[in-house]
Every structure is written in C-alpha cells, then in structure tokens.
Amino acid sequence: MIEARHLRVLRAVAATGSFSAAARELGCTQPAVSQQMKALEQSARTPLLVRTGREMRLTEAGEALVRHATGILAGLTAAEEEIAAIAGLRAGRVRLVSFPSGSSTLVPTALAEMRAAHPGTQISLVEAEPPRSVEMLREGDCEIALAFRYPDVRGADPAAGAEWDDLVVRPLLTDRLIGVVPEGHRLAGAERIGIAELEREPWIAGCPRCRRHLVEVCESAGFTPRIDFATDDYPAVFGLVGAGLGVAVMPELALETVRPKGARTVPVEPVVQREIVALTLPDLARVPAVGAMLDRLTAAASR
C-alpha cells in the first residue's frame, strides 16, 4: 500500500535531486529518506528512481507517481482540515502565501480578524511572488495563495487567461500602476505622463512577472525599455529612483506602506492595472477555515 508520507518523500527527492537534499528539506536523516523510498518501491513493485552520478533521476513510473502525488496530498490535506473544522474551527490551520505588497496591506487586517474570530485556528504566512506562490498551492504547501496577473497587452497569448482555470478564484481588487520619477526629473510635476515620454530613461524593474509586463507595455508604446536595475523590494525601488538612477512603475498598493524619499509619483497613460486575487484548490474551498479566511481577505480589500 502506498502511504502519504512516502509520496511526500518522493516529491522532495524529485524536486531536490538527491536523498541528502530531500532529507534537509523534510527535516529528517538521509537514511530515513532512503528507507522510505525503498518501502515505496516495494509497494509500487517497480523502480521509481535511477542513480545518475550524485543525482537521482525518476523512472517513467516515478514520473507518473509524482504527477499523481500533488492531487493525492492536496486531497488528504483537505480531508484532514475538513474533519478538524467539524468541531467548530477549534482546530485546523490556514497557511497563506502572499506577494510582498499584499503582505503589508491586505493580509494584516485579515489575519487579525481571523485570529480574533477563530483563535483555535493556526494561521501562518510566508511570502512568494506568482507564479511561485501558485505552484506552492498546487504542491500542497499552502491553503491560500494571494496572486496577481496583468492583462495580456499584446493579445498574443491565448492561454494567458487560463492559468488559474483549475483553481477557485476569489477576486479582491484591481491595482493601478503609478509612475515613479526622481524629484528633480523634468516630468516630476506633471499631472500625468505617457509611458512613451520615458523612452530614453533608464528603468528600475520589479519581479520577473512585473518586469515582463513592463517590457510588453513599453513595446506596445513603441520602444524597448533599458532596464538597468531589477528588485522586488519596493523601498529599494524608491531608493534607486530617489538617487536619480532611473524611473519605475509601482503598484498603487505598494505606495500605502512606502514613503518616497527623493522621488515623485505620477499617474501614467495608458492606465495599467493588475488583478489581485486569492486562490485556493476546489477541495480546500470547502474547508470552513479556508472559506472564513477568504471572506476576511475580501473584506480587507474592500476597505
């Protein structure tokens, strides 16, 4: 019989490429990982891993089992949480993953209200940008992922709107992007600026998804931005702009917690917005604690 603990070990080995790295990720010993993999192969009655030098490679059977493991483990997590929730949310947990500007604005109020209403529910938060946060949700490493996406500026990707089709999507808000220029910049006092007016400027870009979208927006305006610096730390973006090292666009949500020093914010045209949502798996959406957390995130976003 295949056991869930063996599937977790197999998934860790597949992700890290070795028994020792998997042991570090799981917080156990390398012999323990080896023993559990041996037991899993005995249950499967076929080899699941092949040693290639210092690394492990999945066999065809191993790849099939890893593919099924994510859904199996997510289903088991949902079952465990729903059983605990039957007792009236006196037990259970909600693991939340959020991108940084969501963590500093939407999440604190929602977490505080959730903890006050259901003190027996364990709540945790880690940060990750999409698409990594969405991968963590699908891999069973969290119950809710806060994520965002931009419109497909070029209209060239027919699958762009389908990336969350297998998930439950709770819309939270639409977040506008704002231009950021140095205080002494020629456009610092403008009521609004066209993105094409920044064609010859050096740029400071954000996370990979934001950076890709910035390039698409600029190219749709007729130029390719020269990106000199890239950081997903918003205070660092303001610091770089304030020092006169370039211009940037930032989510309006991030401006709520960062005080610009030496920089000015200016609305840009065309208006660019990102869609912010809370995501969960269909099985997990039926867990009362997850539903309660989604409700509180929705309420926090509406304020």
C-alpha positions in Angstrom: 0.0 0.0 0.0 1.3 3.4 -1.0 1.4 5.8 2.0 1.1 9.6 2.0 4.4 10.0 3.9 6.2 8.1 1.2 4.7 10.3 -1.5 5.9 13.4 0.3 9.4 11.9 0.4 9.3 11.0 -3.3 8.1 14.5 -4.2 11.0 16.0 -2.2 13.6 13.7 -3.9 12.2 14.6 -7.3 12.3 18.3 -6.5 15.9 18.3 -5.0 17.6 15.6 -7.0 19.1 13.7 -4.1 18.3 11.8 -0.9 20.5 14.2 1.2 18.9 17.4 -0.1 15.4 15.8 0.3 16.3 15.0 3.9 17.3 18.6 4.6 14.1 19.9 3.1 12.0 17.4 5.1 13.9 17.8 8.4 15.0 14.1 8.7 18.0 12.0 8.1 19.3 10.7 4.8 19.0 7.0 5.9 15.3 7.7 6.7 14.7 9.1 3.2 16.5 6.0 1.7 14.4 3.6 3.8 11.1 5.3 2.9 12.0 5.3 -0.8 12.8 1.6 -0.6 9.5 0.9 1.0 7.7 2.9 -1.7 9.4 1.0 -4.5 8.5 -2.3 -2.8 4.8 -1.1 -2.6 4.9 0.0 -6.3 6.7 -3.2 -7.3 8.9 -1.3 -9.8 11.9 1.1 -9.6 11.0 4.7 -9.2 14.4 6.2 -9.2 17.7 5.7 -11.1 21.0 6.9 -9.7 23.0 9.0 -12.2 26.2 10.0 -10.6 25.4 12.1 -7.5 21.8 12.8 -8.5 18.6 10.8 -8.8 16.5 10.5 -12.0 12.9 9.5 -12.0 11.9 6.4 -14.0 8.7 6.6 -16.1 6.8 5.0 -13.2 8.4 7.5 -10.8 7.3 10.4 -13.0 3.7 9.1 -13.1 3.6 8.7 -9.3 5.0 12.3 -8.7 2.4 13.6 -11.2 -0.4 12.0 -9.1 1.1 12.8 -5.7 0.2 16.5 -5.8 -3.5 15.8 -6.2 -3.4 13.0 -3.7 -1.7 15.0 -1.0 -3.9 18.1 -1.6 -6.9 15.8 -1.2 -5.6 14.4 2.0 -4.9 17.9 3.4 -8.4 18.9 2.5 -9.8 15.9 4.3 -7.7 16.5 7.4 -8.7 20.1 7.6 -12.4 19.5 7.0 -12.5 16.9 9.7 -10.9 19.3 12.2 -13.3 22.0 11.1 -16.3 19.9 12.0 -15.6 20.6 15.7 -16.4 24.3 15.0 -13.0 25.7 13.9 -11.5 24.8 17.3 -8.7 23.2 15.3 -7.2 23.4 11.8 -4.9 25.6 10.0 -4.7 28.1 7.2 -1.3 28.5 5.5 -1.2 31.7 3.5 1.3 32.7 0.8 1.3 36.3 -0.4 3.4 38.7 -2.5 5.1 41.5 -0.5 2.8 44.4 -1.2 -0.2 42.2 -0.3 1.5 41.0 2.9 1.9 44.6 4.1 -1.6 45.9 3.2 -4.4 43.3 2.8 -3.1 40.5 4.9 -2.5 42.0 8.4 -6.1 43.1 8.9 -7.5 39.9 7.6 -5.2 37.8 9.8 -6.0 39.8 12.9 -9.8 39.4 12.3 -9.4 35.7 11.6 -7.4 35.1 14.7 -9.9 37.1 16.9 -12.9 35.1 15.5 -11.3 31.7 15.5 -8.4 31.6 18.0 -8.0 27.8 17.7 -7.2 28.0 14.0 -3.4 28.1 13.3 -2.6 30.7 10.7 0.8 31.2 9.1 2.2 33.5 6.4 5.1 33.2 4.0 6.0 35.4 1.0 6.4 34.4 -2.6 5.7 36.1 -5.9 3.5 34.5 -8.5 3.9 32.1 -10.3 5.8 30.5 -7.4 3.0 31.2 -4.9 0.6 29.4 -7.2 3.0 26.5 -7.6 3.1 26.2 -3.8 -0.7 26.0 -3.7 -0.8 23.2 -6.3 2.0 21.4 -4.5 0.1 21.3 -1.2 2.4 23.8 0.6 -0.4 26.2 1.5 -4.2 26.6 1.5 -4.5 30.1 0.1 -2.2 32.0 -2.3 -2.5 35.7 -2.9 -1.5 36.3 -6.5 -1.8 38.9 -9.3 -1.7 39.0 -13.0 -1.6 41.6 -15.7 -3.8 41.8 -18.9 -2.2 40.4 -22.0 -1.1 43.6 -23.6 -0.1 42.2 -26.9 -3.0 39.8 -27.1 -0.5 37.2 -28.3 -1.0 34.5 -25.6 -4.5 32.8 -25.9 -3.7 30.8 -22.7 -2.9 33.8 -20.6 -6.4 33.9 -19.1 -6.4 30.2 -18.4 -3.5 30.0 -15.9 -5.9 29.7 -12.9 -8.7 27.6 -14.6 -8.1 24.6 -12.2 -8.4 26.8 -9.1 -11.0 28.7 -7.1 -10.5 32.4 -7.7 -11.7 35.0 -5.2 -11.3 38.5 -6.8 -10.0 41.0 -4.3 -9.2 44.3 -6.1 -7.8 46.0 -9.1 -4.5 47.7 -8.5 -3.3 50.6 -10.8 0.4 51.1 -11.6 1.9 54.5 -10.9 5.0 56.1 -12.4 7.9 57.0 -10.1 10.5 59.6 -11.2 13.3 61.4 -9.3 12.2 64.6 -7.6 14.2 66.8 -10.0 13.0 65.0 -13.1 11.6 67.1 -16.0 8.2 65.3 -15.6 8.1 65.3 -11.8 5.4 68.0 -11.7 3.2 66.6 -14.4 -0.4 65.7 -13.7 0.1 62.5 -15.8 2.6 61.2 -18.3 2.5 59.0 -21.3 4.7 55.9 -21.0 6.3 56.8 -24.3 7.7 60.0 -22.7 10.0 57.8 -20.7 11.5 56.1 -23.7 15.1 57.3 -23.2 15.1 56.8 -19.4 17.0 54.0 -17.5 14.4 51.8 -15.7 14.2 50.0 -12.4 12.1 46.9 -12.8 10.4 44.6 -10.3 9.8 40.8 -10.0 10.1 38.7 -13.2 6.3 38.8 -13.9 6.3 42.6 -13.4 9.4 43.0 -15.5 8.0 41.0 -18.4 4.8 43.1 -18.3 6.8 46.4 -18.2 8.6 45.3 -21.4 5.3 44.5 -23.1 3.7 47.8 -22.1 6.7 49.8 -23.3 7.0 47.8 -26.6 3.3 48.4 -27.2 4.1 52.1 -26.9 6.9 51.8 -29.5 10.1 51.3 -27.5 12.0 48.7 -25.5 12.9 49.9 -22.0 16.6 49.9 -20.9 16.4 48.1 -17.6 19.5 48.9 -15.5 18.3 47.5 -12.1 15.8 44.9 -11.0 14.5 44.3 -7.5 11.2 43.2 -6.0 11.9 45.3 -2.8 9.8 48.4 -3.1 11.8 50.6 -0.7 14.8 49.7 -2.8 13.0 50.8 -5.9 12.2 54.2 -4.3 15.8 54.5 -3.1 17.2 53.9 -6.6 14.7 56.3 -8.2 15.4 58.9 -5.5 19.1 58.6 -6.1 18.4 59.6 -9.8 19.4 56.2 -11.2 16.2 55.6 -13.2 12.4 55.6 -13.4 9.9 52.9 -12.5 6.3 52.0 -12.3 4.9 50.6 -9.0 1.6 49.2 -7.8 -0.6 51.7 -6.0 -1.0 49.1 -3.3 2.8 49.3 -2.5 2.6 53.1 -2.0 0.4 52.6 1.1 3.4 51.4 3.1 6.4 53.0 1.5 7.3 56.7 1.9 9.0 58.1 -1.2 12.2 60.0 -0.4 13.7 62.0 -3.3 11.1 60.6 -5.7 7.7 61.7 -7.0 4.8 59.6 -8.1 2.9 60.5 -11.3 -0.1 58.7 -13.0 0.9 57.1 -16.3 -1.0 56.6 -19.5 -2.2 54.3 -20.8 -3.7 53.2 -17.5 -2.2 49.8 -16.5 -3.8 47.7 -13.8 -3.2 44.3 -12.3 -5.8 42.0 -11.0 -5.3 40.8 -7.4 -7.0 37.6 -6.3 -6.9 35.0 -3.5 -6.6 31.4 -4.9 -7.3 28.0 -3.4 -7.9 24.5 -4.6 -11.5 23.3 -5.2 -11.2 20.7 -2.4 -9.8 23.2 0.0 -12.5 25.8 -0.8 -15.0 23.6 1.1 -12.9 23.7 4.3 -14.6 26.2 6.7 -11.4 27.7 7.9 -10.2 28.4 4.4 -13.6 29.9 3.5 -13.5 32.1 6.6 -10.0 33.4 5.7 -11.1 34.1 2.1 -14.1 36.1 3.4 -11.7 38.2 5.6 -9.3 38.9 2.8 -12.3 40.0 0.7 -13.4 42.4 3.5 -9.9 43.8 3.9 -9.7 44.5 0.2 -13.0 46.4 0.2 -11.9 48.9 2.8 
